[in-house]
Each structure stands twice: as C-alpha cells, then as structure tokens.
Amino acid sequence: MTVHRLGRTIAFPDPARADPDGLLAVGGDLSPGRLLAAYAAGIFPWFDERSPILWWSPDPRLVLEPARLHVPRSLARTLRRGRLRVTADLAFGRVIRACAAAARPGQRGTWITGGMIEAYERLHALGFAHSFEAWDGEALAGGLYGVSLGGAFFGESMFAEAPDASKVAFVRSVEALAGWGVGLVDCQVRTEHLARFGAVDWARDDFLAALARALAAPTRRGRWSLDAGG
C-alpha cells in the first residue's frame, strides 16, 4: 500500500488507505489548520526527529467513552484522600515539556519534538489544546495534554513525577470532560494502562462514525478551568 505524500494544500487521503500499521501520509507541516483538519478526520501526527512528519490512522483505535470510565479501587482511595490537586490549563508548556522528557520503556528519545511543542503551544494559544495538571503542594507532580474539537478530546501524552499523579490527572480530566458534554476520548493506540480505565479497541470505521457525530457539537474553545465548572 502506497503512503500518500502531502503537499501544500491542507488535505488528507481517506484513512482507509492507511497501511496495516496505520501509517497514512508523510510530509506537510504542523500548522494549526493542518493539525485541526487531521484530528477532525481521525488522523494524528507521530514521528521523531530522525524522520519526516508522519500521519497515522490506526485500525483498531483505542477509545474511552467518559461514561464508561473505570476507576480501580486503590486509585479511588487515592482520589478520596485528596492529596493531589488537579487543575486545567495552568501550565500547558510545562506539561508538554515534561511529557517530552518522560522516560518510556522500550522507547529511545521522544516523538514530542521541539517542532511538536511549538505547534501544540500554538493550538493552546488558539484555545484548542489543553492540559490537566496534578499538583502536590506547589510542585507539578503529573499531567496530560490533548486537543479538543466538538464533543471529542484527543489525548496526546501524560507524565508522572510522583506515584499515581498522571492517573489522578487522567481520572479528573475524564470526569470534567464528561461534565462538559464530551462523549469521546481518543486514546489512539492500545496500552494496557489505559485499558484498565475502560478504554477499548474500536474498528476504525466505528471510530470515524462516532467522531463525525461528536464534531457536530460546539467546541469548548478557550482556556479551561476546573473551578465552578469553568
């Protein structure tokens, strides 16, 4: 199967044309318009500094419906203790850089390159990319970031500097998203870590159909806050 090479026009091939690993296209740029068009089509960038920009649409797709969130009992006890405070959009730049620096078992380097950081900081400034932070006192203990469009949230990466910090941020983020009417959280590719929270594999066609329905909802654009439902 041939991988499509992108030109200057912001357009993507049909995700059904992706190769068996999910690779769909190469090239293009990380401009806000192209990134938003990619997410709206069920496509995301994933590459490292040694490769060109690569665009993916895997089949199956790991998806979490917020209403089906499962919180393990040990983590529920941690949440009840309330030691970690969770916020939204207070430290986007710190969160994405911490995600880039986080060690991943079996992974050399990071796919969150300098160019990716700049691109998602632009999306954050435009009100489409968001972070959730877990704080231990004044210290940033963990967090995650992603992109919001319509009734969908596309999770990108998370990190933890303290036990359970990313898990606490994840649970509180999904609870907040559910309260804001987000019904679809894209987790991209399967990890057992996310499967324990209730994320399941969907066929690409099912994911794209659900995404189309989610995109009919208005986008909650701008800076987010967890205070008083903001």
MIFI-919041 format. One record per residue: residue in one letter; x, y, z of N, C-alpha, C, CB in turn. Coordinates in pm, whole numbers, plus 50000, padded with zeros to 5 digits. Atoms other than C-alpha are relative to their C-alpha. Glycine has a CB too. Layout:
<pts>
AXYZXYZXYZXYZ;...
</pts>
This chain:
<pts>
M500844988250000500005000050000500885012450000499045000050122;T499194988150015501385034149899499635010450106499825005949861;V500224989349903501825060850166499925013249924501145000350107;H500254987550072500475094250044500975010850047498545004650020;R499154988649965502855124050031499185012849993501245000849905;L500794987949993501225156350142500695011649930499715003650145;G499494987950061501635188749953499655012250084499465001649858;R500304987849927500955224750048498525001350034500445012049921;T501444999549973497185220750026499684991750124499204994849878;I500385007349879495625210650357498914990049963499515009750113;A500915010850036494025177750258500674986850034499615000549849;F499495013249965494395141650369499264989349919499844997450152;P500685011150067493655108950192499034993050094501034989949947;D500945007949923490905085750307500764991450100499134991249907;P499305008549901492025069150636500004985249965499385001950135;A500045014150039491015035750483501214996149916498734997149922;R498825002850081494125039050266501264998250083500215011049900;A498835001849914496455036450567500544985849986499645002850147;D499415013450006498895007550571499594992050124501565000849988;P500485008249888498344978550816500405005250137500514986049985;D499604994349872500244996951091499295013150030501495002250001;G500714987549979498085027951045500655012049936499865002550143;L499344988750065500585049750856499245003849874501484996749967;L500844995450109498625070950611500715009649906498775006650055;A499424989550083500705100350489501305004850061499015011749983;V498724994649957504075117450510500125014249947501184991249950;G499734986550047505125153850487499015010150053499995000249852;G500864989249954503145185850515500685008150109498684994550050;D499474991649892503565207950820499134998150123500055014949958;L500745000849874502285212751174499265013050028500954996850117;S500774987749983500295244351113498694996950072499735006749862;P501285002549932497145248651324498924994649907499515012750066;G501035004550092494915244451019500164985549962500015008449878;R499795013950040496525211750916499784990650118501424998149945;L500215008549884496565197551268498514998350030500715005950122;L501435001149971492895205651324499274992049894499385013950011;A500605008050106491975191250985500314985250019500515004749863;A499625014049976493875159551074499154993950111501494999150036;Y500795005549890492145154751409498544998249959500095009150122;A501405001050043488745161451252499784988149907499575012849931;A500095011550091489495133451002500454987050067500855002549877;G499575012149930490655108851270501454996449976499154988649960;I498585001950034494355113551187500845008050099500295004649852;F499134992749909497255123651413501454998549958499804995150144;P498585001050034500985130851373500764992250107500625014049983;W499165007849907503565107651528501294996849927499274986850050;F498705001950066507235108251434501095004250098500095008149866;D498914995449915510665115451578500915009149919500794988150059;E499134990150064513495139251497500784994449883500955005850101;R499255006250108515085114151259499154997449876500604987050047;S500905003250111512045111651032499225012449958499024988650039;P500924989350039509755134350831498724999050083499674999249847;I501295000449931506295142550965499194988249947499215013549982;L500795011850036504235110550965498615001450059500694986850050;W501394998749960500435109250986499354986350006499235009249902;W500495013549971498535079451128498504999850022500714994450122;S501395003149969495045064951143499894985050023499025004849885;P499925014549974495335030951313498634993350003500724997550131;D501195008449993492795003051297500424986950065499374997649857;P501034992949925491724994251560500515012850068499424990950104;R499724987549931491575026751757499594998550146499265012149932;L500355001249858491685028152138499165012250041501284999050089;V500974989449970488695048352264499474998150141498844999949897;L500675000149870487315057452605498765008749992500975004950112;E501214992149981483725068352649499985004350146498704991849961;P499914995449861483795090352962498974993650093499845014850005;A501035006249916480545074953087500394986050043498674999649925;R499575013649968482325041253094501344999850074500104991749872;L498744999349926485355053053293499984990350119500265014450050;H499845009149886486555026353536501155004850086500254985249951;V498964995649907488495037453844500344988550093499535012650081;P499615010849910490435009554019499865004150146501444995649971;R500294996849860489705007154391501185006950070499644987450075;S498864993749933493245015754500500145014649959501304992449968;L499934986150046493185047154287498845008250056500005000749846;A501134993049941489735056254417500345004550143498744991050001;R499594996149865491215056354768500945012149994500694988250074;T499094988750017493995079454650499235012749969501024997249889;L500814988450035491425102854496499255005450121499014996549889;R500754995649883489395103754817500895007350100499334988150068;R499094993349907492465113655017500245014549960501334992550006;G499904986250046492735144754804501375006350013499045008250073;R498664994249984496485148854839500425007849877501024989050029;L499634993450124496875158654475498845008849951500384989649892;R500984990450051495075189354342500125000349848500225014350061;V499995000350146494075188753974499445013049945499194987949947;T500424987650065493785219753754500014997849849500935011950039;A499995000550146493315226953385500615012849946498574998049944;D499434988950078495335249353153500775010250085498895007149927;L499164991049922497525264053427501474999149961499844996950147;A498585001950027500825250153298500184991649873500714993250120;F499945008050122500425237852940501444997849955499205006649890;G498625001250046504025245052843500824990550085500655013449997;R499265008949910505405227353148499554985549981499815004350147;V500505013750016503155197153093500534993749872498465000049998;I499575006250125504055191652728501514997550002499635008949879;R498545002349990507775195452803500314988550094500715012750047;A499805011449909507525171153094499634987049930499175001850128;C500355011950078505775146452864501134996449903498685002349923;A498905002550094508595150652612501204993950070500405012949931;A498815004649926511215143952881499774986750071500415010450101;A500305012249924509455113953036500624987849934498494998150014;A499425012550050511235080653001498874990249968500994993850103;R501005009950040509185054452812500714986649983499275004349868;P499355013150014510095017452849500024995549854499284989750085;G499865005050136511435003952521500005010749894498934990649972;Q500044989050097511485038252357501245008650013498735008650020;R498844991350003514545058052255499565013949961501084994749903;G500344986350034514155095552262498535002850018500415003049858;T501384996049986510795112252220499425003749864499875011750097;W500674995550120508235118551950499495014350016498844990749965;I500444986249976507355151952114501215009049975499425001950147;T498834992350042509985171451922499785014950031500284997949849;G500124985649982510705208451952498935006049910501335006649974;G501034995250093508545214451646498604996450046500254994349863;M501305004049948505685194951802499605008850119500024985250042;I500304991349885505945215252123499515013649952501245001650090;E500414986950053505765247751928498624999349937501025005049898;A501285001350068502835235151722498844999050097500024987949908;Y501105001849905500745224452020499875012050093500204987350081;E500144987549925501565256152210499215010249918501395005750036;R500834991350084500085274751912498534996050011500464999449854;L501385004649984496965253151936499445003850137499924984949979;H500444996049866496825260452308499655014950002501094996950105;A500284985750005497025297852243498715003049926501165007449933;L501244998350077494155293951995498784994050071500164993749864;G501105005349921492075275852256499564986049964498855008849988;F500365013650041492105240752103500784989250076500244998349853;A499205009849925494865222952302499955003650148501484999749948;H500224997849857494535218452676500854990350083498514998350035;S499255008549906496395204552974499214998550129501405006050029;F500485002349864495395189653305501234997250085498964988150007;E498825000949915497865192353592499634994350137500645013850015;A500135005049864498225172953917501115006250083500064984350005;W499064992649916499905193054193500114993450136499585014750015;D499735004249862501505180754514500535012350070501034987750007;G499614986949948501545213154705500225009649884501284999150086;E499674990950110503285237554471500764993049888500825011750052;A499225007450099505095210254278499094993549896500864989350069;L500735006650108503845198253938500374985250003500345006449860;A499725014249977503555160754002499654991349881499274995250120;G500425008050114501945148953680499005007749916499394986750046;G500984993350084499635157653398499884993749863500375014449985;L500235004750136498445152653043499555011749915498954988549997;Y500504989750091497555172652734499354993349880501145009449956;G500665005050119495425168752425499305011249927499014989150036;V500684990550089493255185652166498504997750011500484998449853;S501455000649990489545193652190499355005249873499515007950122;L500814995850113487165195151894498594994650021500604995149863;G501365004549981483395193951929499854992250129499564991549884;G500185008649883482415166052167501054989250011498654993849996;A498915009849995485745148052127501245006450063500334994749859;F498714995949946489005150452318501034989749955499965001250158;F498955008650054492165136452158501195000450094500415004449855;G498905000549906494615125952428501314997849928499784989250103;E498705001050065498245130252332501054993250088500485013749961;S498955005949918500555122252623499775003750145501415004649953;M500074997049857500865121353001501354996950065498864992050069;F498755002549927503655121053259499694999850148501085010849968;A500135000149854504125114953630501385001450062499324987050050;E498804998649919506795126753870499794994250139500415014750011;A500355005849870505015111454171499034988649976499405010750096;P500905011450019503105078654216498555004549983500094990550118;D501424997950029499595079654071499675014049950499214997350123;A500324986250036499915116153967499355001049862501265008550002;S500624999450132499165110453599498634993350001500904993549895;K501285006949991496365086353690498935009050061500134987150083;V500944990749937494725111953918499605010949900500625006350127;A500304989850100495015138453647499084994349891501305005449937;F500815006150106493545114353392498554998250046500594986449959;V501375002349952490525104753603499265013250014500024992550136;R500684987149983489735140753695499755006749866500845009250089;S500224994150131490145151453334498814993649931501254998649912;V501135007050064487725124753208498695003950068500214984650006;E501214995649930485225134253479499595014049956500224999750152;A500314986450045485475170753376499474999949858501245008950009;L500445000850139485125162153007498574994949992500934990949919;A501375005249999482005141753080499025010850041499894987950096;G500874989349955480525171153267499805010949896500555006150124;W500084990050106481205193552966499374994549872501385005549970;G500685005750116479415170052728500894993049901499285010649931;V499115007450088482455153452574499704985050015501515003050031;G500375014149993481455117852487500994990449940498714998149934;L499035008350071484535105452304501415004650035499775000549846;V498604997249971488135104052428500854990549916500324998450153;D499135007950087490595092352164501314997250071500265007449866;C498755004149936493445072652320501014994649898499724989450107;Q499135003450113494965064451978500294985149990501305007650010;V499635014150013496665030652020499984993350137501404998449934;R500245007349875496185003752281501204999950092499594985949969;T499075002749891498055004052608499204993550112500745013150049;E500725006449891497134981852899499705009950111500804988250055;H500214989649899497475012253125498645006749979501145010649994;L501264993350028494545029552952498844990149995500095007849870;A501065010050002492594997452903499454997550140500514986949940;R500465002049863492424994253283498995010650042501195000250096;F500974989549969490435026753286498714998749918500625013749975;G501225002250077487835013053046500125003049853498925008050055;A499814997750143489325022352709499984986749926501335007549973;V500135012350078488524996552440500345002849854498584994250013;D499704998950142489524989852081498725001049919500844988149953;W501084998650095487125001951815500554998349859499285013750015;A499645000050141487234994351445500085014449951498974991749917;R499834986250049488395024951253498695005949950501035000249888;D501264994950054485055028351074499055004250112499334989449912;D500874996549888483185028351406500495012850068499944988650101;F499444988049939485555054251549499695012349915501524998550018;L500234988550087485215076951246498525004149999500464996949857;A501434996849995481405074651257499675007250131499154987249986;A500244993549871481385083551629500645013950003500554991450115;L499334987050006483865111651564499165010049922501394998649936;A500844991150079481625126451295498825005250083499504992949874;R501114995649914478745127251544500505009650107499314987950065;A499464991449895480955142551813500335013949948501244993750062;L499604987250056482155170051581498805009149970500804997849874;A501194991750020478555182051537499755008950121498784991249974;A500164991849879478745195951894500955011949993500284991650128;P499104988450000480285230251958501304996850074499315012150065;T498715001749934483965231552054500095009150121501155002949902;R499814992249878484665242852410501375006849991499904990850129;R498754993450033487305267252295500395010350105499905006749863;G499514990349902489475289452515500644993150118498875008950047;R499335005549882491145284752849498994992650087500695011150081;W500865008049914489645257353065500355002250147500104985249963;S499804999549857489205257653440499144989450065499685014050057;L500795009649925488035231553686499265006650115500884988950053;D500694992749893486765258253926498605003849955500805012750041;A501404996550028482975261253929499594996349858499775014850023;G500425004850133482715241753603500455008449885498564999049995;G499594990950105484625267553401500774993149890500825010850057;
</pts>
